Amino acid sequence: MIRLLAAALLCGTGAVAQHEAAVVQCLSCHIEDGALDIVGVADLQHLPESWPLLFEDAYDRDGDGVAGRVGFVSGGGEPLIGKWGRRLAAARFEDFAKIAGAAHQIPVDGAADAILAAFAAFSPPPVSPFATPADLAAFEEKGCAACHVTRTYRIGARAVMPLSDFLLHDLGEGEVRTAPLWGCDAACLTHEHPRRREEG
């Protein structure tokens, strides 16, 4: 089934057939019931490069008890801001695909665009977990928005709220990038955060 979906997609994008194997291998780990288990791939492509800089506070200068730093990665001699992956950081999808491909022994050289097209096509669109303005207010009052920021950016006429500052935070087991919550439902927002468990 995944092979048929990938073949149809590659024909639609004009990608050459030799990329099909890499696309199928990548999708086989991430697709279930016709949808990717990663939400917002296409939207993350359009995240403004300066987004993490808007929220960077490496030394908790604002005193809210939360410190987060921008994660820079090498971009061929130029520092770039990482936005892909929680620990395997990359600024560009093609770099992330190479890192993940090497980890899973999948040859992705030259196939990054085809893999991105497949992931973007099958990734569910973000859905706001806030059914009402009161839900959003409660989320902010609990302090969750210190990292899972409620600011939006625009893709055309659409406002996108990733619910992430895309900064690196140390939660006690090394630094991880704030996970976007744009794939969460309302139940996700009541989940007890590891940081709050430690403080409690």
N, CA, C and O of each residue as an XYZ file, in Angstrom:
800
protein
N       0.835     -1.200      0.000
C       0.000      0.000      0.000
C       0.875      1.259      0.000
O       0.648      2.188     -0.775
N       1.880      1.271      0.884
C       2.763      2.440      0.958
C       3.505      2.620     -0.354
O       3.708      3.747     -0.805
N       3.917      1.503     -0.976
C       4.636      1.590     -2.255
C       3.741      2.215     -3.328
O       4.210      3.026     -4.127
N       2.461      1.845     -3.352
C       1.544      2.409     -4.338
C       1.329      3.893     -4.099
O       1.294      4.677     -5.047
N       1.182      4.288     -2.824
C       1.014      5.704     -2.502
C       2.245      6.502     -2.911
O       2.132      7.586     -3.483
N       3.422      5.956     -2.613
C       4.663      6.650     -2.941
C       4.831      6.774     -4.449
O       5.220      7.833     -4.944
N       4.545      5.712     -5.178
C       4.688      5.736     -6.637
C       3.761      6.776     -7.249
O       4.162      7.528     -8.137
N       2.517      6.816     -6.772
C       1.565      7.796     -7.289
C       2.030      9.218     -7.000
O       1.906     10.105     -7.844
N       2.565      9.426     -5.803
C       3.030     10.756     -5.434
C       4.236     11.163     -6.268
O       4.303     12.298     -6.741
N       5.188     10.257     -6.455
C       6.391     10.580     -7.217
C       6.055     10.888     -8.668
O       6.674     11.765     -9.271
N       5.088     10.184     -9.235
C       4.672     10.489    -10.604
C       4.074     11.884    -10.674
O       4.285     12.619    -11.639
N       3.323     12.236     -9.635
C       2.679     13.549     -9.614
C       3.650     14.694     -9.478
O       3.365     15.803     -9.931
N       4.800     14.451     -8.859
C       5.770     15.523     -8.654
C       6.875     15.504     -9.699
O       7.735     16.385     -9.710
N       6.860     14.511    -10.574
C       7.894     14.422    -11.592
C       9.213     13.901    -11.062
O      10.221     13.969    -11.764
N       9.237     13.379     -9.833
C      10.472     12.833     -9.265
C      10.852     11.556     -9.998
O       9.987     10.799    -10.438
N      12.124     11.329    -10.120
C      12.576     10.159    -10.862
C      12.388      8.893    -10.039
O      12.343      8.931     -8.809
N      12.279      7.760    -10.753
C      11.898      6.499    -10.125
C      12.919      5.989     -9.133
O      12.559      5.249     -8.217
N      14.200      6.366     -9.283
C      15.207      5.805     -8.384
C      15.033      6.268     -6.948
O      15.643      5.698     -6.043
N      14.216      7.288     -6.716
C      13.996      7.761     -5.353
C      12.887      6.985     -4.639
O      12.691      7.143     -3.434
N      12.169      6.154     -5.382
C      11.021      5.466     -4.795
C      11.410      4.608     -3.600
O      10.704      4.603     -2.591
N      12.524      3.881     -3.696
C      12.926      2.978     -2.612
C      13.183      3.755     -1.326
O      12.748      3.334     -0.254
N      13.886      4.886     -1.420
C      14.174      5.679     -0.231
C      12.899      6.249      0.364
O      12.730      6.264      1.583
N      11.999      6.719     -0.495
C      10.727      7.281     -0.012
C       9.913      6.207      0.697
O       9.369      6.449      1.775
N       9.827      5.017      0.097
C       9.056      3.923      0.693
C       9.643      3.527      2.044
O       8.906      3.304      3.005
N      10.981      3.441      2.114
C      11.614      3.060      3.380
C      11.318      4.084      4.474
O      11.023      3.714      5.611
N      11.396      5.359      4.135
C      11.133      6.400      5.134
C       9.666      6.387      5.561
O       9.356      6.487      6.749
N       8.778      6.263      4.594
C       7.351      6.267      4.924
C       6.959      5.042      5.745
O       6.076      5.121      6.598
N       7.614      3.911      5.489
C       7.208      2.665      6.151
C       7.320      2.754      7.671
O       6.619      2.041      8.389
N       8.199      3.628      8.161
C       8.340      3.784      9.614
C       7.393      4.836     10.186
O       7.181      4.896     11.397
N       6.832      5.657      9.318
C       6.107      6.819      9.827
C       4.652      6.917      9.386
O       3.929      7.790      9.865
N       4.202      6.043      8.483
C       2.837      6.183      7.985
C       1.952      5.079      8.550
O       2.351      3.918      8.636
N       0.742      5.473      8.934
C      -0.216      4.521      9.493
C      -1.618      4.959      9.096
O      -1.979      6.125      9.258
N      -2.398      4.036      8.583
C      -3.753      4.336      8.116
C      -3.762      5.499      7.124
O      -4.662      6.339      7.140
N      -2.751      5.530      6.267
C      -2.722      6.528      5.207
C      -2.262      7.908      5.615
O      -2.254      8.821      4.790
N      -1.879      8.084      6.869
C      -1.433      9.400      7.341
C      -0.097      9.269      8.051
O       0.196      8.244      8.667
N       0.698     10.308      7.960
C       1.995     10.323      8.613
C       1.818     10.522     10.113
O       0.859     11.161     10.546
N       2.744      9.975     10.913
C       2.664     10.166     12.361
C       3.354     11.462     12.801
O       3.520     11.706     13.996
N       3.750     12.281     11.840
C       4.338     13.591     12.120
C       3.409     14.645     11.528
O       3.108     14.611     10.335
N       2.961     15.568     12.348
C       2.023     16.598     11.908
C       2.779     17.858     11.506
O       3.801     18.195     12.105
N       2.277     18.547     10.497
C       2.760     19.882     10.185
C       4.057     19.963      9.415
O       4.761     20.968      9.518
N       4.405     18.935      8.639
C       5.671     18.958      7.909
C       5.722     20.135      6.936
O       6.713     20.865      6.900
N       4.667     20.325      6.152
C       4.649     21.428      5.190
C       4.702     22.774      5.896
O       5.338     23.710      5.411
N       4.034     22.871      7.044
C       4.008     24.133      7.780
C       5.370     24.455      8.384
O       5.766     25.619      8.447
N       6.081     23.430      8.827
C       7.395     23.654      9.404
C       8.377     24.173      8.355
O       9.300     24.920      8.682
N       8.180     23.780      7.099
C       9.024     24.300      6.040
C       8.960     25.828      5.965
O       9.935     26.484      5.597
N       7.792     26.384      6.321
C       7.578     27.835      6.208
C       7.802     28.585      7.514
O       7.564     29.790      7.584
N       8.258     27.882      8.549
C       8.540     28.567      9.809
C       9.598     29.648      9.563
O      10.643     29.350      8.985
N       9.358     30.892      9.986
C      10.369     31.942      9.773
C      11.700     31.561     10.426
O      11.727     31.047     11.544
N      12.793     31.815      9.720
C      14.109     31.450     10.245
C      14.400     32.137     11.569
O      15.138     31.610     12.402
N      13.818     33.315     11.761
C      14.088     34.090     12.981
C      13.203     33.685     14.155
O      13.334     34.247     15.242
N      12.306     32.723     13.960
C      11.324     32.368     14.999
C      11.959     32.087     16.363
O      11.542     32.703     17.343
N      12.944     31.191     16.481
C      13.516     30.935     17.815
C      14.156     32.169     18.445
O      14.200     32.288     19.669
N      14.650     33.086     17.619
C      15.285     34.291     18.154
C      14.289     35.188     18.869
O      14.672     35.989     19.721
N      13.017     35.058     18.528
C      11.984     35.870     19.174
C      11.815     35.499     20.645
O      11.358     36.316     21.445
N      12.186     34.259     21.002
C      11.901     33.745     22.345
C      13.152     33.350     23.114
O      13.057     32.937     24.270
N      14.319     33.469     22.500
C      15.566     33.025     23.123
C      15.802     33.713     24.467
O      15.727     34.937     24.577
N      16.090     32.900     25.486
C      16.338     33.404     26.840
C      17.221     32.377     27.551
O      16.780     31.683     28.467
N      18.462     32.300     27.114
C      19.361     31.234     27.572
C      19.645     31.285     29.063
O      19.961     30.255     29.658
N      19.543     32.456     29.683
C      19.901     32.605     31.096
C      18.705     33.015     31.962
O      18.881     33.515     33.073
N      17.509     32.802     31.454
C      16.280     33.125     32.188
C      16.309     34.556     32.725
O      16.054     34.798     33.905
N      16.616     35.475     31.855
C      16.672     36.873     32.278
C      15.294     37.431     32.648
O      15.200     38.387     33.417
N      14.223     36.834     32.102
C      12.897     37.343     32.445
C      12.376     36.750     33.751
O      11.299     37.128     34.211
N      13.131     35.818     34.358
C      12.789     35.305     35.677
C      11.565     34.414     35.733
O      10.978     34.256     36.804
N      11.155     33.822     34.606
C       9.972     32.955     34.635
C      10.307     31.501     34.963
O       9.429     30.639     34.956
N      11.591     31.233     35.253
C      11.996     29.885     35.603
C      12.267     28.990     34.422
O      12.525     27.798     34.593
N      12.214     29.543     33.222
C      12.418     28.768     32.002
C      13.557     29.376     31.200
O      13.509     30.550     30.834
N      14.575     28.578     30.929
C      15.686     29.013     30.087
C      15.679     28.188     28.811
O      15.472     26.975     28.845
N      15.906     28.847     27.696
C      15.955     28.143     26.420
C      16.912     28.839     25.480
O      16.948     30.067     25.402
N      17.685     28.041     24.768
C      18.673     28.641     23.870
C      18.458     28.188     22.435
O      17.918     27.113     22.172
N      18.893     29.032     21.524
C      18.835     28.705     20.108
C      19.858     27.615     19.807
O      20.998     27.681     20.267
N      19.451     26.624     19.043
C      20.369     25.561     18.649
C      20.905     25.816     17.251
O      20.181     25.674     16.266
N      22.167     26.191     17.169
C      22.789     26.445     15.872
C      23.434     25.166     15.344
O      23.978     24.367     16.106
N      23.363     24.993     14.044
C      23.998     23.861     13.385
C      24.825     24.394     12.223
O      24.636     25.526     11.777
N      25.739     23.567     11.743
C      26.592     23.974     10.634
C      25.818     23.907      9.327
O      25.098     22.946      9.055
N      25.983     24.944      8.532
C      25.353     24.968      7.222
C      26.377     25.178      6.133
O      26.269     26.121      5.349
N      27.373     24.308      6.075
C      28.432     24.457      5.090
C      29.308     25.658      5.375
O      29.649     26.421      4.471
N      29.673     25.824      6.641
C      30.516     26.947      7.038
C      29.726     28.128      7.555
O      30.302     29.083      8.076
N      28.414     28.072      7.417
C      27.545     29.160      7.889
C      26.645     28.622      9.000
O      26.008     27.585      8.817
N      26.576     29.308     10.160
C      25.698     28.818     11.229
C      24.231     29.006     10.860
O      23.818     30.082     10.429
N      23.454     27.942     11.038
C      22.022     27.980     10.765
C      21.270     27.573     12.026
O      21.808     26.861     12.874
N      20.039     28.021     12.146
C      19.225     27.705     13.317
C      18.485     26.391     13.090
O      17.737     26.250     12.122
N      18.699     25.428     13.990
C      18.052     24.131     13.864
C      16.571     24.205     14.191
O      16.172     24.876     15.143
N      15.753     23.516     13.400
C      14.314     23.456     13.681
C      13.754     22.048     13.484
O      12.648     21.759     13.940
N      14.503     21.161     12.807
C      14.035     19.800     12.570
C      14.627     18.868     13.619
O      15.836     18.874     13.853
N      13.774     18.071     14.247
C      14.247     17.060     15.186
C      14.357     17.573     16.606
O      14.627     18.752     16.833
N      14.149     16.684     17.560
C      14.257     17.056     18.968
C      15.700     16.981     19.444
O      16.168     17.856     20.172
N      16.394     15.941     19.032
C      17.807     15.802     19.401
C      18.694     15.819     18.158
O      19.770     16.416     18.169
N      18.242     15.163     17.086
C      18.974     15.199     15.824
C      18.651     16.510     15.133
O      17.681     16.591     14.379
N      19.441     17.524     15.379
C      19.091     18.871     14.934
C      19.536     19.112     13.498
O      20.611     18.679     13.082
N      18.694     19.807     12.757
C      19.037     20.247     11.411
C      18.229     21.492     11.095
O      17.115     21.667     11.590
N      18.796     22.350     10.270
C      18.092     23.566      9.870
C      17.247     23.329      8.629
O      16.229     23.992      8.429
N      17.667     22.386      7.798
C      16.981     22.117      6.543
C      16.527     20.660      6.510
O      17.185     19.777      7.061
N      15.402     20.429      5.861
C      14.876     19.072      5.816
C      15.874     18.120      5.176
O      16.030     16.989      5.637
N      16.559     18.563      4.110
C      17.482     17.661      3.444
C      18.611     17.207      4.362
O      19.080     16.073      4.265
N      19.046     18.099      5.257
C      20.083     17.719      6.215
C      19.530     16.737      7.247
O      20.195     15.773      7.626
N      18.300     16.999      7.694
C      17.660     16.097      8.648
C      17.451     14.717      8.031
O      17.631     13.698      8.697
N      17.066     14.693      6.745
C      16.856     13.414      6.058
C      18.151     12.618      5.983
O      18.140     11.396      6.127
N      19.266     13.306      5.757
C      20.560     12.616      5.696
C      20.937     12.035      7.056
O      21.427     10.910      7.146
N      20.702     12.820      8.121
C      21.017     12.343      9.471
C      20.164     11.123      9.819
O      20.670     10.102     10.286
N      18.856     11.256      9.580
C      17.940     10.153      9.893
C      18.215      8.955      8.992
O      18.152      7.809      9.437
N      18.523      9.225      7.717
C      18.816      8.137      6.788
C      20.046      7.351      7.213
O      20.065      6.122      7.147
N      21.076      8.075      7.652
C      22.291      7.397      8.112
C      22.002      6.563      9.349
O      22.523      5.456      9.489
N      21.167      7.090     10.255
C      20.836      6.359     11.483
C      20.070      5.071     11.187
O      20.193      4.084     11.912
N      19.271      5.094     10.105
C      18.441      3.926      9.767
C      18.972      3.176      8.555
O      18.306      2.286      8.027
N      20.185      3.542      8.110
C      20.832      2.882      6.979
C      19.968      2.943      5.717
O      19.801      1.949      5.010
N      19.423      4.135      5.452
C      18.636      4.381      4.240
C      19.404      5.387      3.383
O      19.644      6.506      3.834
N      19.794      5.022      2.165
C      20.515      5.967      1.303
C      19.557      7.037      0.780
O      18.657      6.732     -0.003
N      19.742      8.268      1.199
C      18.824      9.341      0.810
C      19.479     10.388     -0.083
O      18.855     11.400     -0.400
N      20.726     10.163     -0.493
C      21.403     11.136     -1.354
C      20.591     11.390     -2.619
O      20.273     10.463     -3.365
N      20.262     12.654     -2.847
C      19.499     13.030     -4.032
C      18.009     12.824     -3.897
O      17.249     13.248     -4.768
N      17.565     12.173     -2.811
C      16.142     11.853     -2.655
C      15.429     12.767     -1.671
O      14.234     12.597     -1.433
N      16.142     13.737     -1.090
C      15.555     14.553     -0.023
C      14.296     15.289     -0.479
O      13.316     15.363      0.263
N      14.319     15.835     -1.704
C      13.141     16.563     -2.186
C      11.941     15.635     -2.337
O      10.814     16.010     -2.013
N      12.188     14.427     -2.827
C      11.098     13.462     -2.987
C      10.565     13.013     -1.628
O       9.358     12.847     -1.455
N      11.469     12.818     -0.666
C      11.046     12.422      0.683
C      10.242     13.544      1.326
O       9.213     13.292      1.953
N      10.704     14.780      1.174
C       9.974     15.919      1.723
C       8.588     16.024      1.100
O       7.607     16.273      1.802
N       8.502     15.835     -0.221
C       7.204     15.897     -0.896
C       6.253     14.842     -0.343
O       5.068     15.106     -0.139
N       6.785     13.640     -0.101
C       5.955     12.564      0.444
C       5.514     12.875      1.864
O       4.343     12.710      2.203
N       6.440     13.321      2.690
C       6.105     13.644      4.073
C       5.106     14.796      4.133
O       4.172     14.764      4.934
N       5.295     15.808      3.297
C       4.371     16.943      3.296
C       2.984     16.525      2.812
O       1.972     17.019      3.310
N       2.941     15.607      1.831
C       1.654     15.165      1.286
C       0.860     14.335      2.278
O      -0.364     14.448      2.343
N       1.548     13.497      3.055
C       0.855     12.582      3.956
C       0.769     13.084      5.396
O       0.076     12.485      6.218
N       1.463     14.170      5.704
C       1.408     14.708      7.063
C       0.056     15.371      7.316
O      -0.372     16.210      6.524
N      -0.625     15.010      8.403
C      -1.903     15.662      8.699
C      -1.708     17.153      8.920
O      -0.698     17.564      9.490
N      -2.655     17.968      8.479
C      -2.543     19.409      8.717
C      -2.726     19.711     10.198
O      -3.458     18.997     10.884
N      -2.076     20.753     10.702
C      -2.247     21.105     12.112
C      -3.698     21.472     12.425
O      -4.376     22.126     11.632
N      -4.149     21.041     13.585
C      -5.476     21.390     14.075
C      -5.309     21.996     15.459
O      -4.621     21.419     16.301
N      -5.912     23.131     15.709
C      -5.760     23.777     17.010
C      -6.371     22.912     18.107
O      -7.498     22.438     17.962
N      -5.641     22.700     19.203
C      -6.197     21.934     20.320
C      -7.124     22.770     21.202
O      -7.729     22.249     22.139
N      -7.235     24.048     20.907
C      -8.045     24.931     21.746
C      -9.434     25.086     21.149
O      -9.615     25.769     20.141
N     -10.415     24.445     21.783
C     -11.784     24.513     21.284
C     -12.401     25.881     21.520
O     -13.255     26.327     20.754
N     -11.963     26.545     22.588
C     -12.528     27.853     22.943
C     -11.397     28.785     23.383
O     -10.311     28.314     23.720
N     -11.637     30.099     23.386
C     -10.641     31.032     23.916
C     -10.281     30.734     25.368
O      -9.163     31.009     25.804
N     -11.239     30.166     26.123
C     -10.974     29.819     27.526
C      -9.918     28.720     27.629
O      -9.101     28.728     28.550
N      -9.933     27.768     26.679
C      -8.919     26.710     26.671
C      -7.534     27.306     26.468
O      -6.575     26.911     27.132
N      -7.434     28.257     25.550
C      -6.156     28.913     25.291
C      -5.698     29.686     26.523
O      -4.522     29.641     26.885
N      -6.624     30.396     27.168
C      -6.281     31.165     28.364
C      -5.795     30.250     29.485
O      -4.840     30.584     30.187
N      -6.444     29.097     29.657
C      -6.043     28.153     30.705
C      -4.659     27.594     30.422
O      -3.863     27.410     31.343
N      -4.367     27.324     29.166
C      -3.062     26.822     28.752
C      -1.971     27.840     29.116
O      -0.913     27.475     29.629
N      -2.245     29.101     28.847
C      -1.281     30.156     29.152
C      -1.147     30.367     30.654
O      -0.045     30.611     31.146
N      -2.248     30.276     31.385
C      -2.207     30.481     32.836
C      -1.401     29.394     33.538
O      -0.775     29.657     34.564
N      -1.410     28.179     32.999
C      -0.641     27.082     33.592
C       0.858     27.235     33.348
O       1.660     26.493     33.916
N       1.234     28.186     32.514
C       2.645     28.407     32.229
C       3.174     27.611     31.062
O       4.365     27.679     30.757
N       2.306     26.850     30.393
C       2.755     26.005     29.284
C       3.305     26.835     28.124
O       4.187     26.397     27.386
N       2.758     28.050     27.984
C       3.143     28.891     26.853
C       4.534     29.496     27.008
O       5.004     30.196     26.111
N       5.201     29.235     28.139
C       6.577     29.706     28.287
C       7.472     29.055     27.239
O       8.413     29.680     26.750
N       7.184     27.799     26.893
C       7.946     27.091     25.852
C       7.073     26.816     24.622
O       7.497     26.997     23.481
N       5.841     26.374     24.893
C       4.903     26.090     23.805
C       4.144     27.377     23.487
O       2.952     27.505     23.768
N       4.866     28.323     22.895
C       4.358     29.683     22.718
C       3.098     29.698     21.859
O       2.925     28.867     20.968
N       2.224     30.660     22.147
C       0.946     30.742     21.443
C       0.946     31.823     20.357
O      -0.109     32.226     19.867
N       2.125     32.276     19.997
C       2.252     33.227     18.894
C       2.049     32.489     17.562
O       2.282     31.283     17.474
N       1.618     33.217     16.537
C       1.369     32.614     15.232
C       2.261     33.241     14.160
O       2.765     34.352     14.324
N       2.444     32.514     13.074
C       3.032     33.078     11.865
C       2.084     32.772     10.710
O       1.162     31.969     10.855
N       2.305     33.401      9.584
C       1.352     33.285      8.483
C       1.946     32.530      7.304
O       3.111     32.707      6.948
N       1.120     31.690      6.713
C       1.412     31.074      5.429
C       0.283     31.516      4.514
O      -0.817     30.965      4.558
N       0.558     32.500      3.699
C      -0.499     33.091      2.884
C      -1.524     33.763      3.784
O      -1.180     34.616      4.602
N      -2.776     33.378      3.631
C      -3.849     33.962      4.438
C      -4.094     33.183      5.723
O      -4.976     33.544      6.501
N      -3.336     32.133      5.954
C      -3.575     31.239      7.091
C      -2.630     31.530      8.244
O      -1.421     31.644      8.042
N      -3.173     31.651      9.456
C      -2.366     31.812     10.663
C      -2.014     30.435     11.202
O      -2.885     29.576     11.340
N      -0.742     30.224     11.505
C      -0.255     28.926     11.977
C       0.315     29.090     13.383
O       1.161     29.953     13.620
N      -0.151     28.260     14.311
C       0.338     28.283     15.688
C       1.018     26.953     15.984
O       0.335     25.976     16.291
N       2.345     26.888     15.900
C       3.017     25.610     16.133
C       3.077     25.196     17.598
O       3.337     24.030     17.892
N       2.843     26.121     18.520
C       2.941     25.839     19.948
C       4.333     25.322     20.302
O       4.477     24.325     21.009
N       5.347     26.011     19.804
C       6.733     25.693     20.125
C       7.602     26.916     19.884
O       7.404     27.660     18.923
N       8.574     27.112     20.781
C       9.561     28.173     20.551
C      10.750     27.654     19.741
O      11.605     28.432     19.318
N      10.800     26.330     19.525
C      11.887     25.665     18.803
C      13.252     25.969     19.422
O      14.274     25.992     18.735
N      13.244     26.201     20.729
C      14.484     26.387     21.477
C      14.882     25.075     22.147
O      14.073     24.158     22.279
N      16.138     25.005     22.566
C      16.626     23.858     23.314
C      16.465     24.119     24.806
O      16.887     25.160     25.310
N      15.852     23.172     25.507
C      15.650     23.260     26.952
C      16.206     22.006     27.607
O      16.079     20.907     27.069
N      16.811     22.172     28.751
C      17.320     21.026     29.507
C      16.277     20.628     30.535
O      16.035     21.356     31.498
N      15.655     19.463     30.328
C      14.624     18.969     31.236
C      15.169     17.943     32.221
O      14.412     17.201     32.848
N      16.505     17.911     32.351
C      17.112     16.995     33.309
C      17.806     15.807     32.668
O      18.583     15.113     33.323
N      17.534     15.568     31.397
C      18.167     14.455     30.686
C      18.820     14.951     29.400
O      18.782     14.273     28.374
N      19.411     16.124     29.462
C      20.008     16.711     28.277
C      19.032     17.618     27.555
O      17.832     17.618     27.831
N      19.564     18.377     26.642
C      18.742     19.356     25.943
C      17.900     18.711     24.849
O      18.362     17.843     24.108
N      16.652     19.162     24.773
C      15.762     18.763     23.686
C      15.048     20.009     23.181
O      14.812     20.962     23.923
N      14.714     19.971     21.904
C      13.978     21.089     21.308
C      12.500     20.965     21.674
O      11.949     19.865     21.688
N      11.871     22.081     21.967
C      10.454     22.071     22.327
C       9.644     21.428     21.211
O       9.723     21.843     20.054
N       8.869     20.418     21.563
C       8.041     19.733     20.566
C       6.842     20.604     20.205
O       6.164     21.109     21.100
N       6.564     20.792     18.910
C       5.328     21.492     18.539
C       4.119     20.683     18.993
O       4.124     19.453     18.930
N       3.101     21.372     19.445
C       1.883     20.673     19.889
C       0.755     20.824     18.880
O      -0.413     20.638     19.220
N       1.098     21.160     17.637
C       0.033     21.406     16.667
C      -0.653     20.123     16.217
O      -1.614     20.176     15.449
N      -0.182     18.985     16.677
C      -0.891     17.755     16.387
C      -1.684     17.243     17.567
O      -2.270     16.163     17.502
N      -1.710     18.010     18.647
C      -2.379     17.554     19.866
C      -3.878     17.790     19.804
O      -4.361     18.680     19.105
N      -4.601     16.966     20.556
C      -6.005     17.247     20.788
C      -6.135     17.821     22.196
O      -5.133     18.019     22.883
N      -7.358     18.086     22.621
C      -7.564     18.719     23.925
C      -7.004     17.874     25.063
O      -6.518     18.423     26.052
N      -7.062     16.538     24.941
C      -6.571     15.663     26.006
C      -5.074     15.842     26.215
O      -4.579     15.727     27.336
N      -4.365     16.121     25.146
C      -2.920     16.307     25.233
C      -2.566     17.475     26.143
O      -1.537     17.458     26.819
N      -3.415     18.476     26.157
C      -3.123     19.690     26.915
C      -3.266     19.480     28.417
O      -2.798     20.309     29.198
N      -3.899     18.396     28.834
C      -4.043     18.115     30.265
C      -2.952     17.168     30.761
O      -2.896     16.848     31.948
N      -2.088     16.722     29.852
C      -1.012     15.791     30.210
C      -0.018     16.483     31.138
O       0.340     17.642     30.932
N       0.419     15.752     32.163
C       1.362     16.332     33.114
C       2.758     16.360     32.512
O       3.299     15.331     32.108
N       3.322     17.547     32.460
C       4.633     17.737     31.857
C       5.727     17.224     32.790
O       5.606     17.375     34.006
N       6.806     16.613     32.250
C       7.890     16.111     33.106
C       8.481     17.198     34.008
O       8.867     16.915     35.143
N       8.554     18.428     33.517
C       9.125     19.508     34.305
C       8.258     19.808     35.532
O       8.770     20.084     36.617
N       6.929     19.748     35.339
C       6.025     20.021     36.447
C       6.068     18.892     37.465
O       5.918     19.125     38.665
N       6.277     17.633     36.976
C       6.377     16.511     37.914
C       7.588     16.674     38.812
O       7.528     16.394     40.009
N       8.705     17.136     38.216
C       9.922     17.330     38.997
C       9.742     18.438     40.038
O      10.223     18.331     41.166
N       9.034     19.511     39.633
C       8.835     20.627     40.546
C       7.874     20.279     41.653
O       7.980     20.791     42.767
N       6.904     19.380     41.335
C       5.896     19.018     42.321
C       6.478     18.147     43.397
O       5.766     17.744     44.317
